[in-house]
């Protein structure tokens, strides 16, 4: 049985604007059922959504038991005004607004809090992010406020500074984690943070012609090297495809294949620990 610890049910892997439009007047129940069916047929029993503000993940969670799937969602991810994430999440302008959103999400039944604390990879330029991460003090405050509310925290985070700050603040999981130095990896390992590296978001771009092949390959190899190093440190690693991102379909096993290519014979044992940690925390 499989787990996908990072999906976006609202997206379809093809056109994010059209995908969101599909649900803009309310979640498309039939479309969601079809995706859940594909996950069941592929052997998935656990899904962790990255969230959306249209209630798609919430509806998927309500339907998932019919498919034998344990489904978790933060409802909407929370993002700072002027920073990445507003296209899919709820925006806050101050820590007090963020705290109020955390309280609202908890009251509405969110399983955890998801915070957006960095930009994305520029897939045409190795080593480049679309924007810097939030400052370390702010990241620490975001994690603390959610934890004080009794909520686990999933963090969209790329770059060593953002990931180190999140790990040292006790974040429960880091998603993506591009371009990490040894200090960031050690911080995650020492603080028992689960890393969901979402290699599929890069690996699935190979051969598609949308981005520079040399940049895509360099980004992927960098991530795989860090996953190997993190595993050697005893770090917790869990599979997550980021399904719904471009070229990443729902119900696929690309992340398992990429992690096996990366970790070899230790893959099963490493992922078993990571998935257990995710299920215990989220």
N, C-alpha and C positions, 0 to 999 in steps of 0.2 A: 504494500500500500504506500502511496506517495503523499507528500505534503508540498504545497506551494505557498511559501510564507510571504509572498508579495505579489498581489495581483491588483488590477483595477477593472472591476466588472463593468464600469461605465464606459470603458474604451474598447475598441475592437481590433487594434493592431494594424489598422489600415489608414483611417482618416479621423483624427481626434475630434475635429470640429463636427463632422457628420455624426460621429458616435455620440457625442454629447447632445446634439440636436435630436437624436432618436429618443432621448429620455427627457427632453426639456419640458414637456407637458405632463411628465409623470413617468416613472420607471416602466419600461416595456417588459411586462411580465413574461410574454412568450419568448422574447429574445433571451432573457435571463434564464429561463427554464432550459432553453437549448444549450446554453453555455454550461449550466450545471450538469446536464446530461452528458456533455462531452467530457467533463471532469470525472464523472462517475465511471464512464466507460473506459477511461484511461487509467483508472485505479486510484484516484485521489480521494482521501478521506479527511483532509484538513486544508482549509484555505484561509489565508489572512489577507484582507483587503487593505489597500492603501488609502481608501476613502474617496468620497465625492459629495458634493453639496445638493444633489438631486434625489438622494434616497435610494440610489440603485443598489449600493452595497447593503443597505438596510433591508431592502426587499429580498435580495439574494440570501441574506442570513435567515430570513423568515421561511424561505422555501427550501433551503439546503438540507434540513433533516429528512425531507422526502427522498433525497438522493443519497442518504447515508453519509453526509458531509458535515463536519464540524466547521462552522464558518464564523470568522471574527472580523469586526469592522470598527474603525474609529468614528464612523459616520463621516464627517468632513474633516480633511486635514486642516491644520491651522497655520497660516502664513502671515508674516509681517508685511504691512502695507509697503508697496514699492519693491518687493522682492519676489522671487520665483514662487509660484504656487497659486496665485490668484485665479488662474483659469479653471481650477478644479476645487479650491478650498474656500474656507471662511477667512476673512482678513481682519486683523487687529492692528490698532495703531499705537497701543501702549500696553504695558504689562498688566494694568488693571483691566483693560479690555480683553486681553488674553485670558486672565483669570476668570472673567465672567463667561467667556466662551467655553472654557474647560468645565465650569459648573453646569452650563446649559447642555453640553454634550453628555456629561455624566447623567444628568437628569433624563435625557432622552434615550439613554440606554447604550451609550458607546461602550465598547469593550476595552478601549484604551485610548490614549491620545497620540495623534501623529503630528509632529512638528516639522516644518520645512526650514532648514537652517543654512542652506547653500544653494548655489546654482547647479546647472547641468554641465556635462561634458560637451565640449565643442568637438564633434566627431570628425571634423576636417582638420583639426589642429591638436596634435598630441600635447598633453600637459596643460591645456587651456580649459578653464571653466567659464561659463557664461557670466558669472558674477562671484564675487568673494562671499564667504560665509558671514553670518552674524558674528558679532564680537563675543569673546568667551564669557564675559560677565552676563550678557543677555541670555546666552545659551544655558548657562547654569541656572539663571532665574526661571527660564521656561521649564526646565526639567524639575526643579524644586517645586514649583507651583502645582504641576500635574501630580507629582508624587504626594504632596501634602493633601491633595484631593483624593488620594487612594487609587490613582490611575497609573498604569504602566505607560512607558513612552517609547514610541517608534520614531526614529529621526531620519528623515531624508538628509543625507550629509555627504558631501564630497570635499576633498582637500584635507590635508593634515591638520590644519589649525582648527577647523570646525569639528572634525572627528575627535581630536584629542580633548577639546573642551567638553564635548558631549560625553565622552567616556569618563573623564575625571569628575563629571557631574552626576554620574551614575545612571546614564540613559540605559534603557533595557535592550534596545537593538539599534543598530546602524544599518541603513539601507544604502546600497550602491558603494560608497566608499572609494571613489576613484582617487588616484594619486596620493597614496598614503606613505609616509616615511616610517622608519622603524619606531620612532617615538609614539606615533599614533597607534600602530599595531600593538606595541607593548602596553599602552594605556588601555586599549580594549581588552587585551588578555588579562591584565592585572585586575581590571574591574568587572570581569566576567560578562562583558557585553557580547551579545550575539550579533555576529556580522552576517548580513544577507547581501552578498556581493552582486547579485543580479547580473551575472556574466552574459546572460542571454541578450540583454539590451545592446551589447557590443557584438558578441559572437554571431547573432542572427543578422547583422548588417553585412557580413562578408559576402561578397559576390553580388550584392544588390545594385551596385552602381550609383547609389544615392550620395555616398560620401567617399572621400579619398581612401582607397584600399590600404595604402601604407599607414595612414593615420589610424584607421580602424584596427589594423593588425597590431600596431604599437600599443594602443590603448588596451586591447585584449591581453596581450602578452604581459604588460605591466600589472594588470589586475590578477592574472593567474599566478605570477611570481609572488605577489603579496599574499594571495590565498595560501600558497604553499608555505610561505614563511610563517603566516599566522597559525596554520595548523601545526607547524613544528614547535610553536610556543604553547601549544595546548589550547589555543583559542577556540571559541564556540562558533561554528559556521552552520548556517541553515540555507536550504535551497529556496530561491525565490526568483521567478522569471521576470517579474514586472509585466505580466501578461496584460495586453491591451496597448502597451507601447508599440511604436511602429515596428512591424515585422516580427512581433512576438504574439502569437495566437494563444487563445485560451485552451487549456487542456493539453499543452505540449510538454514534452520531457527534455527540452533542450538544456535546461539548467543541470539536470542530473548528468547528461552526457558531457557537458563542459566541465563540471566538477570532477567527474571521473577522469577526464583527460588531464585535469590539473593534479588530482590527488592520488590517482592510481588505486592500488589495492587497499589503501586506508579509507577510501571514500565512504563506504557504508558505515564504518565505526564512527567517523568524524560527524557525518550527517545525523546519525542516530542521536548523538549527544546534543547537537544543535537544535534539532526538531523537538527533542524533549524539553529543552530549556525554553523554546518559544511557546510551546503548549502550556508549560507551567506558568509563564509570565503573562501570556496574552489570552 
